[in-house]
Amino acid sequence: MENKAIYERLTEIFHDVFDDDSIVVTPELKAADIDEWDSLTHIRLVVSIERSYKLKFSAAEVGRLKNVGEFVDLIQMKAAA
C-alpha cells in the first residue's frame, strides 16, 4: 500500500470526522495541532480509519501513536499482515 494513497484517504477521513476541509494531513500532524481533536473525535477517527481499511487496532497500538506518520506505518504493517 502506497503512502500517497494512504494520505489521500486519511485526508478525506480527517475532513469528514472534523468537518474541516482545510486540514492538511502530514506525517507530523498530531492531536495538539487540531483544536477539535479531543478524546471523542479521536475515537471517531480511529473507527473511521478501521472501517475504511477493514482493519482493527488495539487500544495499546493507538495509544503509542505520536503522529499521523506513525499511524500510516501502523496501517501499512496491519494491511501487510
mmCIF file of the N, C-alpha and C atoms, coordinates in Angstrom:
data_MODEL
# 
_entry.id   MODEL 
# 
loop_
_atom_site.group_PDB 
_atom_site.id 
_atom_site.type_symbol 
_atom_site.label_atom_id 
_atom_site.label_alt_id 
_atom_site.label_comp_id 
_atom_site.label_asym_id 
_atom_site.label_entity_id 
_atom_site.label_seq_id 
_atom_site.pdbx_PDB_ins_code 
_atom_site.Cartn_x 
_atom_site.Cartn_y 
_atom_site.Cartn_z 
_atom_site.occupancy 
_atom_site.B_iso_or_equiv 
_atom_site.pdbx_formal_charge 
_atom_site.auth_seq_id 
_atom_site.auth_comp_id 
_atom_site.auth_asym_id 
_atom_site.auth_atom_id 
_atom_site.pdbx_PDB_model_num 
ATOM 1   N N  . MET A 1 1  ? 0.849   -1.186 0.000  1.00 0.00 ? 1  MET A N  1 
ATOM 2   C CA . MET A 1 1  ? 0.000   0.000  0.000  1.00 0.00 ? 1  MET A CA 1 
ATOM 3   C C  . MET A 1 1  ? 0.895   1.250  0.000  1.00 0.00 ? 1  MET A C  1 
ATOM 4   N N  . GLU A 1 2  ? 0.630   2.137  -0.925 1.00 0.00 ? 2  GLU A N  1 
ATOM 5   C CA . GLU A 1 2  ? 1.476   3.320  -1.077 1.00 0.00 ? 2  GLU A CA 1 
ATOM 6   C C  . GLU A 1 2  ? 1.135   4.414  -0.082 1.00 0.00 ? 2  GLU A C  1 
ATOM 7   N N  . ASN A 1 3  ? 2.172   5.087  0.407  1.00 0.00 ? 3  ASN A N  1 
ATOM 8   C CA . ASN A 1 3  ? 1.983   6.205  1.339  1.00 0.00 ? 3  ASN A CA 1 
ATOM 9   C C  . ASN A 1 3  ? 1.051   7.263  0.767  1.00 0.00 ? 3  ASN A C  1 
ATOM 10  N N  . LYS A 1 4  ? 1.255   7.631  -0.494 1.00 0.00 ? 4  LYS A N  1 
ATOM 11  C CA . LYS A 1 4  ? 0.472   8.702  -1.109 1.00 0.00 ? 4  LYS A CA 1 
ATOM 12  C C  . LYS A 1 4  ? -1.021  8.368  -1.061 1.00 0.00 ? 4  LYS A C  1 
ATOM 13  N N  . ALA A 1 5  ? -1.360  7.137  -1.393 1.00 0.00 ? 5  ALA A N  1 
ATOM 14  C CA . ALA A 1 5  ? -2.758  6.706  -1.386 1.00 0.00 ? 5  ALA A CA 1 
ATOM 15  C C  . ALA A 1 5  ? -3.323  6.728  0.036  1.00 0.00 ? 5  ALA A C  1 
ATOM 16  N N  . ILE A 1 6  ? -2.518  6.328  1.001  1.00 0.00 ? 6  ILE A N  1 
ATOM 17  C CA . ILE A 1 6  ? -2.973  6.339  2.397  1.00 0.00 ? 6  ILE A CA 1 
ATOM 18  C C  . ILE A 1 6  ? -3.239  7.771  2.846  1.00 0.00 ? 6  ILE A C  1 
ATOM 19  N N  . TYR A 1 7  ? -2.311  8.679  2.550  1.00 0.00 ? 7  TYR A N  1 
ATOM 20  C CA . TYR A 1 7  ? -2.506  10.074 2.960  1.00 0.00 ? 7  TYR A CA 1 
ATOM 21  C C  . TYR A 1 7  ? -3.723  10.695 2.283  1.00 0.00 ? 7  TYR A C  1 
ATOM 22  N N  . GLU A 1 8  ? -3.969  10.332 1.031  1.00 0.00 ? 8  GLU A N  1 
ATOM 23  C CA . GLU A 1 8  ? -5.157  10.846 0.343  1.00 0.00 ? 8  GLU A CA 1 
ATOM 24  C C  . GLU A 1 8  ? -6.430  10.369 1.028  1.00 0.00 ? 8  GLU A C  1 
ATOM 25  N N  . ARG A 1 9  ? -6.470  9.088  1.375  1.00 0.00 ? 9  ARG A N  1 
ATOM 26  C CA . ARG A 1 9  ? -7.663  8.560  2.034  1.00 0.00 ? 9  ARG A CA 1 
ATOM 27  C C  . ARG A 1 9  ? -7.795  9.134  3.444  1.00 0.00 ? 9  ARG A C  1 
ATOM 28  N N  . LEU A 1 10 ? -6.684  9.246  4.164  1.00 0.00 ? 10 LEU A N  1 
ATOM 29  C CA . LEU A 1 10 ? -6.730  9.821  5.508  1.00 0.00 ? 10 LEU A CA 1 
ATOM 30  C C  . LEU A 1 10 ? -7.200  11.270 5.466  1.00 0.00 ? 10 LEU A C  1 
ATOM 31  N N  . THR A 1 11 ? -6.797  12.006 4.438  1.00 0.00 ? 11 THR A N  1 
ATOM 32  C CA . THR A 1 11 ? -7.239  13.394 4.311  1.00 0.00 ? 11 THR A CA 1 
ATOM 33  C C  . THR A 1 11 ? -8.756  13.449 4.201  1.00 0.00 ? 11 THR A C  1 
ATOM 34  N N  . GLU A 1 12 ? -9.338  12.567 3.395  1.00 0.00 ? 12 GLU A N  1 
ATOM 35  C CA . GLU A 1 12 ? -10.803 12.508 3.276  1.00 0.00 ? 12 GLU A CA 1 
ATOM 36  C C  . GLU A 1 12 ? -11.443 12.186 4.626  1.00 0.00 ? 12 GLU A C  1 
ATOM 37  N N  . ILE A 1 13 ? -10.861 11.236 5.349  1.00 0.00 ? 13 ILE A N  1 
ATOM 38  C CA . ILE A 1 13 ? -11.408 10.834 6.654  1.00 0.00 ? 13 ILE A CA 1 
ATOM 39  C C  . ILE A 1 13 ? -11.299 11.987 7.652  1.00 0.00 ? 13 ILE A C  1 
ATOM 40  N N  . PHE A 1 14 ? -10.151 12.639 7.709  1.00 0.00 ? 14 PHE A N  1 
ATOM 41  C CA . PHE A 1 14 ? -9.971  13.777 8.622  1.00 0.00 ? 14 PHE A CA 1 
ATOM 42  C C  . PHE A 1 14 ? -10.968 14.880 8.300  1.00 0.00 ? 14 PHE A C  1 
ATOM 43  N N  . HIS A 1 15 ? -11.144 15.196 7.021  1.00 0.00 ? 15 HIS A N  1 
ATOM 44  C CA . HIS A 1 15 ? -12.084 16.245 6.628  1.00 0.00 ? 15 HIS A CA 1 
ATOM 45  C C  . HIS A 1 15 ? -13.492 15.886 7.068  1.00 0.00 ? 15 HIS A C  1 
ATOM 46  N N  . ASP A 1 16 ? -13.854 14.610 6.940  1.00 0.00 ? 16 ASP A N  1 
ATOM 47  C CA . ASP A 1 16 ? -15.188 14.151 7.337  1.00 0.00 ? 16 ASP A CA 1 
ATOM 48  C C  . ASP A 1 16 ? -15.357 14.178 8.859  1.00 0.00 ? 16 ASP A C  1 
ATOM 49  N N  . VAL A 1 17 ? -14.433 13.597 9.591  1.00 0.00 ? 17 VAL A N  1 
ATOM 50  C CA . VAL A 1 17 ? -14.544 13.498 11.057 1.00 0.00 ? 17 VAL A CA 1 
ATOM 51  C C  . VAL A 1 17 ? -14.528 14.876 11.714 1.00 0.00 ? 17 VAL A C  1 
ATOM 52  N N  . PHE A 1 18 ? -13.647 15.751 11.241 1.00 0.00 ? 18 PHE A N  1 
ATOM 53  C CA . PHE A 1 18 ? -13.520 17.069 11.862 1.00 0.00 ? 18 PHE A CA 1 
ATOM 54  C C  . PHE A 1 18 ? -14.367 18.126 11.169 1.00 0.00 ? 18 PHE A C  1 
ATOM 55  N N  . ASP A 1 19 ? -15.047 17.743 10.081 1.00 0.00 ? 19 ASP A N  1 
ATOM 56  C CA . ASP A 1 19 ? -15.880 18.669 9.310  1.00 0.00 ? 19 ASP A CA 1 
ATOM 57  C C  . ASP A 1 19 ? -15.104 19.942 8.974  1.00 0.00 ? 19 ASP A C  1 
ATOM 58  N N  . ASP A 1 20 ? -13.873 19.732 8.487  1.00 0.00 ? 20 ASP A N  1 
ATOM 59  C CA . ASP A 1 20 ? -12.986 20.852 8.172  1.00 0.00 ? 20 ASP A CA 1 
ATOM 60  C C  . ASP A 1 20 ? -12.115 20.477 6.972  1.00 0.00 ? 20 ASP A C  1 
ATOM 61  N N  . ASP A 1 21 ? -12.451 21.032 5.809  1.00 0.00 ? 21 ASP A N  1 
ATOM 62  C CA . ASP A 1 21 ? -11.719 20.703 4.590  1.00 0.00 ? 21 ASP A CA 1 
ATOM 63  C C  . ASP A 1 21 ? -10.377 21.414 4.487  1.00 0.00 ? 21 ASP A C  1 
ATOM 64  N N  . SER A 1 22 ? -10.042 22.252 5.468  1.00 0.00 ? 22 SER A N  1 
ATOM 65  C CA . SER A 1 22 ? -8.763  22.960 5.407  1.00 0.00 ? 22 SER A CA 1 
ATOM 66  C C  . SER A 1 22 ? -7.631  22.171 6.062  1.00 0.00 ? 22 SER A C  1 
ATOM 67  N N  . ILE A 1 23 ? -7.944  21.058 6.711  1.00 0.00 ? 23 ILE A N  1 
ATOM 68  C CA . ILE A 1 23 ? -6.915  20.255 7.382  1.00 0.00 ? 23 ILE A CA 1 
ATOM 69  C C  . ILE A 1 23 ? -5.995  19.627 6.342  1.00 0.00 ? 23 ILE A C  1 
ATOM 70  N N  . VAL A 1 24 ? -4.700  19.821 6.544  1.00 0.00 ? 24 VAL A N  1 
ATOM 71  C CA . VAL A 1 24 ? -3.689  19.213 5.683  1.00 0.00 ? 24 VAL A CA 1 
ATOM 72  C C  . VAL A 1 24 ? -3.045  18.081 6.479  1.00 0.00 ? 24 VAL A C  1 
ATOM 73  N N  . VAL A 1 25 ? -3.217  16.866 6.004  1.00 0.00 ? 25 VAL A N  1 
ATOM 74  C CA . VAL A 1 25 ? -2.699  15.703 6.715  1.00 0.00 ? 25 VAL A CA 1 
ATOM 75  C C  . VAL A 1 25 ? -1.251  15.459 6.290  1.00 0.00 ? 25 VAL A C  1 
ATOM 76  N N  . THR A 1 26 ? -0.354  15.562 7.264  1.00 0.00 ? 26 THR A N  1 
ATOM 77  C CA . THR A 1 26 ? 1.073   15.343 7.042  1.00 0.00 ? 26 THR A CA 1 
ATOM 78  C C  . THR A 1 26 ? 1.569   14.308 8.048  1.00 0.00 ? 26 THR A C  1 
ATOM 79  N N  . PRO A 1 27 ? 2.753   13.740 7.815  1.00 0.00 ? 27 PRO A N  1 
ATOM 80  C CA . PRO A 1 27 ? 3.291   12.773 8.780  1.00 0.00 ? 27 PRO A CA 1 
ATOM 81  C C  . PRO A 1 27 ? 3.453   13.365 10.181 1.00 0.00 ? 27 PRO A C  1 
ATOM 82  N N  . GLU A 1 28 ? 3.705   14.673 10.273 1.00 0.00 ? 28 GLU A N  1 
ATOM 83  C CA . GLU A 1 28 ? 3.964   15.313 11.566 1.00 0.00 ? 28 GLU A CA 1 
ATOM 84  C C  . GLU A 1 28 ? 2.697   15.731 12.299 1.00 0.00 ? 28 GLU A C  1 
ATOM 85  N N  . LEU A 1 29 ? 1.541   15.674 11.633 1.00 0.00 ? 29 LEU A N  1 
ATOM 86  C CA . LEU A 1 29 ? 0.286   16.124 12.245 1.00 0.00 ? 29 LEU A CA 1 
ATOM 87  C C  . LEU A 1 29 ? -0.021  15.320 13.508 1.00 0.00 ? 29 LEU A C  1 
ATOM 88  N N  . LYS A 1 30 ? -0.388  16.042 14.581 1.00 0.00 ? 30 LYS A N  1 
ATOM 89  C CA . LYS A 1 30 ? -0.738  15.365 15.844 1.00 0.00 ? 30 LYS A CA 1 
ATOM 90  C C  . LYS A 1 30 ? -1.964  16.035 16.443 1.00 0.00 ? 30 LYS A C  1 
ATOM 91  N N  . ALA A 1 31 ? -2.531  15.402 17.461 1.00 0.00 ? 31 ALA A N  1 
ATOM 92  C CA . ALA A 1 31 ? -3.784  15.873 18.052 1.00 0.00 ? 31 ALA A CA 1 
ATOM 93  C C  . ALA A 1 31 ? -3.701  17.331 18.493 1.00 0.00 ? 31 ALA A C  1 
ATOM 94  N N  . ALA A 1 32 ? -2.587  17.739 19.039 1.00 0.00 ? 32 ALA A N  1 
ATOM 95  C CA . ALA A 1 32 ? -2.443  19.114 19.540 1.00 0.00 ? 32 ALA A CA 1 
ATOM 96  C C  . ALA A 1 32 ? -2.553  20.156 18.425 1.00 0.00 ? 32 ALA A C  1 
ATOM 97  N N  . ASP A 1 33 ? -2.404  19.713 17.173 1.00 0.00 ? 33 ASP A N  1 
ATOM 98  C CA . ASP A 1 33 ? -2.450  20.644 16.040 1.00 0.00 ? 33 ASP A CA 1 
ATOM 99  C C  . ASP A 1 33 ? -3.872  21.001 15.608 1.00 0.00 ? 33 ASP A C  1 
ATOM 100 N N  . ILE A 1 34 ? -4.863  20.227 16.075 1.00 0.00 ? 34 ILE A N  1 
ATOM 101 C CA . ILE A 1 34 ? -6.255  20.456 15.673 1.00 0.00 ? 34 ILE A CA 1 
ATOM 102 C C  . ILE A 1 34 ? -7.088  20.696 16.927 1.00 0.00 ? 34 ILE A C  1 
ATOM 103 N N  . ASP A 1 35 ? -7.650  21.899 17.048 1.00 0.00 ? 35 ASP A N  1 
ATOM 104 C CA . ASP A 1 35 ? -8.406  22.276 18.252 1.00 0.00 ? 35 ASP A CA 1 
ATOM 105 C C  . ASP A 1 35 ? -9.524  21.292 18.584 1.00 0.00 ? 35 ASP A C  1 
ATOM 106 N N  . GLU A 1 36 ? -10.207 20.785 17.557 1.00 0.00 ? 36 GLU A N  1 
ATOM 107 C CA . GLU A 1 36 ? -11.363 19.911 17.784 1.00 0.00 ? 36 GLU A CA 1 
ATOM 108 C C  . GLU A 1 36 ? -10.970 18.469 18.091 1.00 0.00 ? 36 GLU A C  1 
ATOM 109 N N  . TRP A 1 37 ? -9.677  18.161 18.074 1.00 0.00 ? 37 TRP A N  1 
ATOM 110 C CA . TRP A 1 37 ? -9.220  16.772 18.271 1.00 0.00 ? 37 TRP A CA 1 
ATOM 111 C C  . TRP A 1 37 ? -9.192  16.470 19.762 1.00 0.00 ? 37 TRP A C  1 
ATOM 112 N N  . ASP A 1 38 ? -10.313 15.943 20.244 1.00 0.00 ? 38 ASP A N  1 
ATOM 113 C CA . ASP A 1 38 ? -10.411 15.540 21.650 1.00 0.00 ? 38 ASP A CA 1 
ATOM 114 C C  . ASP A 1 38 ? -10.597 14.020 21.703 1.00 0.00 ? 38 ASP A C  1 
ATOM 115 N N  . SER A 1 39 ? -10.876 13.499 22.881 1.00 0.00 ? 39 SER A N  1 
ATOM 116 C CA . SER A 1 39 ? -10.965 12.042 23.020 1.00 0.00 ? 39 SER A CA 1 
ATOM 117 C C  . SER A 1 39 ? -12.107 11.450 22.189 1.00 0.00 ? 39 SER A C  1 
ATOM 118 N N  . LEU A 1 40 ? -13.215 12.155 22.094 1.00 0.00 ? 40 LEU A N  1 
ATOM 119 C CA . LEU A 1 40 ? -14.348 11.641 21.326 1.00 0.00 ? 40 LEU A CA 1 
ATOM 120 C C  . LEU A 1 40 ? -14.038 11.627 19.828 1.00 0.00 ? 40 LEU A C  1 
ATOM 121 N N  . THR A 1 41 ? -13.487 12.724 19.308 1.00 0.00 ? 41 THR A N  1 
ATOM 122 C CA . THR A 1 41 ? -13.162 12.741 17.880 1.00 0.00 ? 41 THR A CA 1 
ATOM 123 C C  . THR A 1 41 ? -12.016 11.774 17.577 1.00 0.00 ? 41 THR A C  1 
ATOM 124 N N  . HIS A 1 42 ? -11.158 11.531 18.552 1.00 0.00 ? 42 HIS A N  1 
ATOM 125 C CA . HIS A 1 42 ? -10.085 10.552 18.375 1.00 0.00 ? 42 HIS A CA 1 
ATOM 126 C C  . HIS A 1 42 ? -10.683 9.166  18.131 1.00 0.00 ? 42 HIS A C  1 
ATOM 127 N N  . ILE A 1 43 ? -11.674 8.806  18.928 1.00 0.00 ? 43 ILE A N  1 
ATOM 128 C CA . ILE A 1 43 ? -12.338 7.507  18.766 1.00 0.00 ? 43 ILE A CA 1 
ATOM 129 C C  . ILE A 1 43 ? -13.031 7.442  17.409 1.00 0.00 ? 43 ILE A C  1 
ATOM 130 N N  . ARG A 1 44 ? -13.746 8.515  17.040 1.00 0.00 ? 44 ARG A N  1 
ATOM 131 C CA . ARG A 1 44 ? -14.418 8.546  15.736 1.00 0.00 ? 44 ARG A CA 1 
ATOM 132 C C  . ARG A 1 44 ? -13.416 8.408  14.600 1.00 0.00 ? 44 ARG A C  1 
ATOM 133 N N  . LEU A 1 45 ? -12.279 9.052  14.753 1.00 0.00 ? 45 LEU A N  1 
ATOM 134 C CA . LEU A 1 45 ? -11.233 8.997  13.737 1.00 0.00 ? 45 LEU A CA 1 
ATOM 135 C C  . LEU A 1 45 ? -10.701 7.570  13.589 1.00 0.00 ? 45 LEU A C  1 
ATOM 136 N N  . VAL A 1 46 ? -10.372 6.943  14.698 1.00 0.00 ? 46 VAL A N  1 
ATOM 137 C CA . VAL A 1 46 ? -9.831  5.579  14.667 1.00 0.00 ? 46 VAL A CA 1 
ATOM 138 C C  . VAL A 1 46 ? -10.852 4.615  14.070 1.00 0.00 ? 46 VAL A C  1 
ATOM 139 N N  . VAL A 1 47 ? -12.109 4.722  14.489 1.00 0.00 ? 47 VAL A N  1 
ATOM 140 C CA . VAL A 1 47 ? -13.157 3.833  13.971 1.00 0.00 ? 47 VAL A CA 1 
ATOM 141 C C  . VAL A 1 47 ? -13.347 4.053  12.467 1.00 0.00 ? 47 VAL A C  1 
ATOM 142 N N  . SER A 1 48 ? -13.319 5.298  12.041 1.00 0.00 ? 48 SER A N  1 
ATOM 143 C CA . SER A 1 48 ? -13.459 5.602  10.611 1.00 0.00 ? 48 SER A CA 1 
ATOM 144 C C  . SER A 1 48 ? -12.309 5.001  9.803  1.00 0.00 ? 48 SER A C  1 
ATOM 145 N N  . ILE A 1 49 ? -11.108 5.088  10.344 1.00 0.00 ? 49 ILE A N  1 
ATOM 146 C CA . ILE A 1 49 ? -9.940  4.524  9.657  1.00 0.00 ? 49 ILE A CA 1 
ATOM 147 C C  . ILE A 1 49 ? -10.035 3.002  9.639  1.00 0.00 ? 49 ILE A C  1 
ATOM 148 N N  . GLU A 1 50 ? -10.449 2.410  10.751 1.00 0.00 ? 50 GLU A N  1 
ATOM 149 C CA . GLU A 1 50 ? -10.618 0.952  10.796 1.00 0.00 ? 50 GLU A CA 1 
ATOM 150 C C  . GLU A 1 50 ? -11.622 0.498  9.735  1.00 0.00 ? 50 GLU A C  1 
ATOM 151 N N  . ARG A 1 51 ? -12.751 1.177  9.644  1.00 0.00 ? 51 ARG A N  1 
ATOM 152 C CA . ARG A 1 51 ? -13.780 0.813  8.660  1.00 0.00 ? 51 ARG A CA 1 
ATOM 153 C C  . ARG A 1 51 ? -13.261 0.973  7.236  1.00 0.00 ? 51 ARG A C  1 
ATOM 154 N N  . SER A 1 52 ? -12.573 2.077  6.991  1.00 0.00 ? 52 SER A N  1 
ATOM 155 C CA . SER A 1 52 ? -12.086 2.369  5.656  1.00 0.00 ? 52 SER A CA 1 
ATOM 156 C C  . SER A 1 52 ? -11.094 1.311  5.169  1.00 0.00 ? 52 SER A C  1 
ATOM 157 N N  . TYR A 1 53 ? -10.245 0.849  6.068  1.00 0.00 ? 53 TYR A N  1 
ATOM 158 C CA . TYR A 1 53 ? -9.210  -0.115 5.699  1.00 0.00 ? 53 TYR A CA 1 
ATOM 159 C C  . TYR A 1 53 ? -9.551  -1.549 6.088  1.00 0.00 ? 53 TYR A C  1 
ATOM 160 N N  . LYS A 1 54 ? -10.714 -1.738 6.721  1.00 0.00 ? 54 LYS A N  1 
ATOM 161 C CA . LYS A 1 54 ? -11.126 -3.073 7.191  1.00 0.00 ? 54 LYS A CA 1 
ATOM 162 C C  . LYS A 1 54 ? -10.045 -3.702 8.069  1.00 0.00 ? 54 LYS A C  1 
ATOM 163 N N  . LEU A 1 55 ? -9.563  -2.871 9.021  1.00 0.00 ? 55 LEU A N  1 
ATOM 164 C CA . LEU A 1 55 ? -8.537  -3.291 9.972  1.00 0.00 ? 55 LEU A CA 1 
ATOM 165 C C  . LEU A 1 55 ? -9.045  -3.063 11.389 1.00 0.00 ? 55 LEU A C  1 
ATOM 166 N N  . LYS A 1 56 ? -8.382  -3.685 12.361 1.00 0.00 ? 56 LYS A N  1 
ATOM 167 C CA . LYS A 1 56 ? -8.675  -3.435 13.771 1.00 0.00 ? 56 LYS A CA 1 
ATOM 168 C C  . LYS A 1 56 ? -7.378  -3.058 14.466 1.00 0.00 ? 56 LYS A C  1 
ATOM 169 N N  . PHE A 1 57 ? -7.457  -2.007 15.282 1.00 0.00 ? 57 PHE A N  1 
ATOM 170 C CA . PHE A 1 57 ? -6.302  -1.565 16.057 1.00 0.00 ? 57 PHE A CA 1 
ATOM 171 C C  . PHE A 1 57 ? -6.605  -1.755 17.534 1.00 0.00 ? 57 PHE A C  1 
ATOM 172 N N  . SER A 1 58 ? -5.612  -2.207 18.288 1.00 0.00 ? 58 SER A N  1 
ATOM 173 C CA . SER A 1 58 ? -5.806  -2.340 19.732 1.00 0.00 ? 58 SER A CA 1 
ATOM 174 C C  . SER A 1 58 ? -5.638  -0.967 20.375 1.00 0.00 ? 58 SER A C  1 
ATOM 175 N N  . ALA A 1 59 ? -6.177  -0.823 21.577 1.00 0.00 ? 59 ALA A N  1 
ATOM 176 C CA . ALA A 1 59 ? -6.038  0.433  22.315 1.00 0.00 ? 59 ALA A CA 1 
ATOM 177 C C  . ALA A 1 59 ? -4.559  0.728  22.564 1.00 0.00 ? 59 ALA A C  1 
ATOM 178 N N  . ALA A 1 60 ? -3.765  -0.308 22.818 1.00 0.00 ? 60 ALA A N  1 
ATOM 179 C CA . ALA A 1 60 ? -2.335  -0.128 23.060 1.00 0.00 ? 60 ALA A CA 1 
ATOM 180 C C  . ALA A 1 60 ? -1.629  0.396  21.808 1.00 0.00 ? 60 ALA A C  1 
ATOM 181 N N  . GLU A 1 61 ? -1.983  -0.170 20.643 1.00 0.00 ? 61 GLU A N  1 
ATOM 182 C CA . GLU A 1 61 ? -1.368  0.294  19.393 1.00 0.00 ? 61 GLU A CA 1 
ATOM 183 C C  . GLU A 1 61 ? -1.678  1.768  19.157 1.00 0.00 ? 61 GLU A C  1 
ATOM 184 N N  . VAL A 1 62 ? -2.933  2.133  19.299 1.00 0.00 ? 62 VAL A N  1 
ATOM 185 C CA . VAL A 1 62 ? -3.359  3.510  19.061 1.00 0.00 ? 62 VAL A CA 1 
ATOM 186 C C  . VAL A 1 62 ? -2.752  4.438  20.116 1.00 0.00 ? 62 VAL A C  1 
ATOM 187 N N  . GLY A 1 63 ? -2.673  3.977  21.354 1.00 0.00 ? 63 GLY A N  1 
ATOM 188 C CA . GLY A 1 63 ? -2.137  4.788  22.438 1.00 0.00 ? 63 GLY A CA 1 
ATOM 189 C C  . GLY A 1 63 ? -0.672  5.147  22.277 1.00 0.00 ? 63 GLY A C  1 
ATOM 190 N N  . ARG A 1 64 ? 0.069   4.320  21.535 1.00 0.00 ? 64 ARG A N  1 
ATOM 191 C CA . ARG A 1 64 ? 1.501   4.569  21.324 1.00 0.00 ? 64 ARG A CA 1 
ATOM 192 C C  . ARG A 1 64 ? 1.768   5.574  20.208 1.00 0.00 ? 64 ARG A C  1 
ATOM 193 N N  . LEU A 1 65 ? 0.776   5.850  19.382 1.00 0.00 ? 65 LEU A N  1 
ATOM 194 C CA . LEU A 1 65 ? 0.989   6.710  18.216 1.00 0.00 ? 65 LEU A CA 1 
ATOM 195 C C  . LEU A 1 65 ? 1.224   8.154  18.639 1.00 0.00 ? 65 LEU A C  1 
ATOM 196 N N  . LYS A 1 66 ? 2.244   8.765  18.054 1.00 0.00 ? 66 LYS A N  1 
ATOM 197 C CA . LYS A 1 66 ? 2.575   10.155 18.385 1.00 0.00 ? 66 LYS A CA 1 
ATOM 198 C C  . LYS A 1 66 ? 2.128   11.133 17.304 1.00 0.00 ? 66 LYS A C  1 
ATOM 199 N N  . ASN A 1 67 ? 1.924   10.616 16.066 1.00 0.00 ? 67 ASN A N  1 
ATOM 200 C CA . ASN A 1 67 ? 1.523   11.491 14.968 1.00 0.00 ? 67 ASN A CA 1 
ATOM 201 C C  . ASN A 1 67 ? 0.925   10.658 13.838 1.00 0.00 ? 67 ASN A C  1 
ATOM 202 N N  . VAL A 1 68 ? 0.475   11.329 12.796 1.00 0.00 ? 68 VAL A N  1 
ATOM 203 C CA . VAL A 1 68 ? -0.163  10.642 11.674 1.00 0.00 ? 68 VAL A CA 1 
ATOM 204 C C  . VAL A 1 68 ? 0.828   9.736  10.944 1.00 0.00 ? 68 VAL A C  1 
ATOM 205 N N  . GLY A 1 69 ? 2.086   10.149 10.857 1.00 0.00 ? 69 GLY A N  1 
ATOM 206 C CA . GLY A 1 69 ? 3.093   9.315  10.205 1.00 0.00 ? 69 GLY A CA 1 
ATOM 207 C C  . GLY A 1 69 ? 3.194   7.937  10.848 1.00 0.00 ? 69 GLY A C  1 
ATOM 208 N N  . GLU A 1 70 ? 3.138   7.884  12.164 1.00 0.00 ? 70 GLU A N  1 
ATOM 209 C CA . GLU A 1 70 ? 3.181   6.601  12.862 1.00 0.00 ? 70 GLU A CA 1 
ATOM 210 C C  . GLU A 1 70 ? 1.899   5.808  12.609 1.00 0.00 ? 70 GLU A C  1 
ATOM 211 N N  . PHE A 1 71 ? 0.765   6.515  12.451 1.00 0.00 ? 71 PHE A N  1 
ATOM 212 C CA . PHE A 1 71 ? -0.492  5.841  12.143 1.00 0.00 ? 71 PHE A CA 1 
ATOM 213 C C  . PHE A 1 71 ? -0.409  5.214  10.748 1.00 0.00 ? 71 PHE A C  1 
ATOM 214 N N  . VAL A 1 72 ? 0.185   5.920  9.813  1.00 0.00 ? 72 VAL A N  1 
ATOM 215 C CA . VAL A 1 72 ? 0.370   5.389  8.458  1.00 0.00 ? 72 VAL A CA 1 
ATOM 216 C C  . VAL A 1 72 ? 1.235   4.130  8.509  1.00 0.00 ? 72 VAL A C  1 
ATOM 217 N N  . ASP A 1 73 ? 2.300   4.165  9.280  1.00 0.00 ? 73 ASP A N  1 
ATOM 218 C CA . ASP A 1 73 ? 3.159   2.990  9.443  1.00 0.00 ? 73 ASP A CA 1 
ATOM 219 C C  . ASP A 1 73 ? 2.365   1.815  9.992  1.00 0.00 ? 73 ASP A C  1 
ATOM 220 N N  . LEU A 1 74 ? 1.502   2.081  10.977 1.00 0.00 ? 74 LEU A N  1 
ATOM 221 C CA . LEU A 1 74 ? 0.679   1.028  11.575 1.00 0.00 ? 74 LEU A CA 1 
ATOM 222 C C  . LEU A 1 74 ? -0.310  0.467  10.557 1.00 0.00 ? 74 LEU A C  1 
ATOM 223 N N  . ILE A 1 75 ? -0.931  1.337  9.770  1.00 0.00 ? 75 ILE A N  1 
ATOM 224 C CA . ILE A 1 75 ? -1.856  0.874  8.724  1.00 0.00 ? 75 ILE A CA 1 
ATOM 225 C C  . ILE A 1 75 ? -1.125  -0.031 7.740  1.00 0.00 ? 75 ILE A C  1 
ATOM 226 N N  . GLN A 1 76 ? 0.059   0.393  7.313  1.00 0.00 ? 76 GLN A N  1 
ATOM 227 C CA . GLN A 1 76 ? 0.828   -0.420 6.364  1.00 0.00 ? 76 GLN A CA 1 
ATOM 228 C C  . GLN A 1 76 ? 1.217   -1.776 6.965  1.00 0.00 ? 76 GLN A C  1 
ATOM 229 N N  . MET A 1 77 ? 1.620   -1.773 8.224  1.00 0.00 ? 77 MET A N  1 
ATOM 230 C CA . MET A 1 77 ? 2.006   -3.009 8.889  1.00 0.00 ? 77 MET A CA 1 
ATOM 231 C C  . MET A 1 77 ? 0.821   -3.973 8.991  1.00 0.00 ? 77 MET A C  1 
ATOM 232 N N  . LYS A 1 78 ? -0.344  -3.437 9.417  1.00 0.00 ? 78 LYS A N  1 
ATOM 233 C CA . LYS A 1 78 ? -1.534  -4.271 9.565  1.00 0.00 ? 78 LYS A CA 1 
ATOM 234 C C  . LYS A 1 78 ? -2.038  -4.781 8.229  1.00 0.00 ? 78 LYS A C  1 
ATOM 235 N N  . ALA A 1 79 ? -2.000  -3.914 7.210  1.00 0.00 ? 79 ALA A N  1 
ATOM 236 C CA . ALA A 1 79 ? -2.501  -4.299 5.885  1.00 0.00 ? 79 ALA A CA 1 
ATOM 237 C C  . ALA A 1 79 ? -1.643  -5.383 5.260  1.00 0.00 ? 79 ALA A C  1 
ATOM 238 N N  . ALA A 1 80 ? -0.349  -5.377 5.604  1.00 0.00 ? 80 ALA A N  1 
ATOM 239 C CA . ALA A 1 80 ? 0.577   -6.370 5.032  1.00 0.00 ? 80 ALA A CA 1 
ATOM 240 C C  . ALA A 1 80 ? 0.493   -7.704 5.756  1.00 0.00 ? 80 ALA A C  1 
ATOM 241 N N  . ALA A 1 81 ? -0.065  -7.698 6.956  1.00 0.00 ? 81 ALA A N  1 
ATOM 242 C CA . ALA A 1 81 ? -0.098  -8.926 7.778  1.00 0.00 ? 81 ALA A CA 1 
ATOM 243 C C  . ALA A 1 81 ? -1.127  -9.916 7.260  1.00 0.00 ? 81 ALA A C  1 
# 
